[in-house]
């Protein structure tokens, strides 16, 4: 039940199942009668916080079965059991008796933990992966909970609700400033995918197109580390750019997608764009998601490397700024991929006005 994982099961929602690192158990156990939630647990901090939040929200869940293989390195299951047995001490987020890696809860309160502990009965079957044994254990837990009165029955306490506030994060915009290529990495880099040999090929050229270095590999991370180790890259922004491109190339190699540097991944044979994207109401950017015009102008200026420039909404960008092709590509990617703008295939961003680009966000 780490963030992003969880499978809904049939009603009635009474029991949750945590399979620790045994992913193969999630599907079969989630389909059992009486199971409301099933998922894995990989970490003794963020993962346990997600379980506490989920159980605090799903108030019909009164049992938690912990099973499957616990990670011998992170010991998330041992830490979860320790939390249910001992709770959190006042003024501390560290789980007493937990042996896992960094068993500290930052985004849930002691009160939330105590409410879950009082309502949810934990059954510790760590290490058990036999489906037949686990089916019987789930049935026994559901049966026992059906016979037992809910916590707080007759006292009015059972409907208590504890509000939860998500962790407060500082808001950052997905835009940064990258140095010109020739100063950032002393030249430029070309990345291609060699499907015949199953490799990613990276070639580094000097600014005058003189060959400098060549690297081949199958994993983007190790290739980026090799570039850093060799001193080819020193600018952090270009390291981020190349890391993203190498990750795209690795994904394309593994999944058989078409890779072209600086363009989004796509299935083989599909052109980069086929007119406006067809999106559903849920996928389409809503007016509430579109930044205010003033914020949009600042974002465009920063993306084009002119952080302190105040743009005129009605004057073409190319008349206000000197922009190279790399900056135009970066702005196009931000508009389409980050903000969801619907730009036509023949759009000339440099000749467009900021107001025209802003209208594309509004559809």
Order of alpha helices (4+ residues) and beta strands (2+ residues): beta-beta-alpha-beta-alpha-beta-alpha-alpha-beta-alpha-alpha-beta-beta-beta-alpha-alpha-beta-beta-alpha-alpha-alpha-alpha
